Amino acid sequence: MSDPKIVKLVDESSNRSSELPLINGTLGPACIDIGTLYKDTGHFTYDPGYGSTASTKSAITYIDGDQGVLLYRGYPIEQLAANSSFLEVAYLLLNGELPKPEEFKTFEHDVSHHTMMHESLKNFFQGFHHDAHPMAMLAAAVASLSAFYHDDLSVDDPADRKLAAIRLIAKMPTIAAACYRYSVGWPLRYPRNNLEYVDRFLHMMFEVPSEPLQMNPVAAKALDLLFILHADHEQNASTSTVRLVGSTGANPYASIAAGITALWGPAHGGANEAVLKQLEEIGTPDNVESAILRAKDKNDSFRLMGFGHRVYKNFDPRAKIIREMCHKVLAELGVNDPLLDVAMKLEEAALKDDYFVERKLYPNVDFYSGIIYKALGIPTEMFTVMFAIARTSGWIAHWIEQHETPGSRIGRPRQIYTGSDVRDYVPTAKR
Ligand code: CMC
């Protein structure tokens, strides 16, 4: 009888074989360790899009896509959404445990005291045209932090890594708000460290010199919840990008900037902006049916934005929380947004349509977040920036975990070469 902990792979053409151990995590399916496969059989594996590939071990976040489960450090997202705050969740992701009151106080103090941008960074914004997309500005500004903090930073020093994490979590809202204010021609605002994380961000976004800002607690609560839901999502495209860049030993600011650019795409974090634009294009509930028909048409590249997920094949637990919150926020803010009617009709139509049911395409986290951001007065181009502020806590937690893991290697996938066979150079006159 074969050892249940081993999978044996035999290449019948060459009679070479490999005994591949199974690795179990705390939760989730066992993984086949293919580390010796090439040496044993001379073969690589092929898995475009990494649908069957675990790229790393990680103790940060767990997802069960069939059951709709999302855990940060073992805590269900529903419990964190109901009881925690974004900053506490950021501490949890970074440190692995919920903070004791004194620990949280220190963390909050540290984050509050790294919120300012270097004054020179302000000049950096002047290089952009006023209508530059804020994600382009954010990625560039965060990458530029490596120029400010490169020389004295060692990625091998735990204290330096921690400081980089604090700086990034602290400065991200300041830089994000600066991107917005630059685009509308408002003077940049300094962070007010007496305010809490989300209030401080809203203040930097919306306060104008000419009148005091009326802070709305509903808005701050809603944004805090959205930040919790977006804080981490295991090895998604942007986090994997951060890890791949991080695996080269690159500076953490450069690694996170790479994550920001990966997040921007409409298949990933850019979906929240794309959802709102699509709902606006659909315009009224009457047009929902034709949108569904287009989404099902294989000859049309149109997809329903905010639907589907690589991992969740039952429901996205974040979407469930956000859906509820969306109605609450609109009611509490007294916003009557006709786009919500379009969204509800779209959701209802898609959920009973065979095409979406068979493919297990459910509304994802980004389906509702745009409607909430809009109700909070956040401009559409800033939606993915909101996602980036929250996800920075997850990205940097993964970057730290990667550097704490002994034996980490540079990420270096292989390929199936489909180009020309070897051939001789042809002189120009003979081509
Ligand atoms: N509308 C219409 N059809 C879709 C959609 C959609 N939104 N999503 C997937 N499909 C179809 C797809 O055409 C394919 O059909 P078939 O099997 O007949 O060829 C099938 O469903 C499987 O799709 P896939 O592209 O192989 O799935 P994937 O796991 O590679 O992609 C996804 C996942 C999220 C990129 C994709 O569902 C999508 O493009 N959704 C819209 C964009 C979106 O909302 N993205 C946000 C994801 S959640 C937040 C985040 O990750 O940042």
Residues whose N, C-alpha, C, O or C-beta is under 5 A from the ligand:
A	BS01	CMC	P266 A267 H268 G269 A271 A295 F302 R303 L304 M305 G306 F307 G308 H309 R310 R359 N364 V365 D366
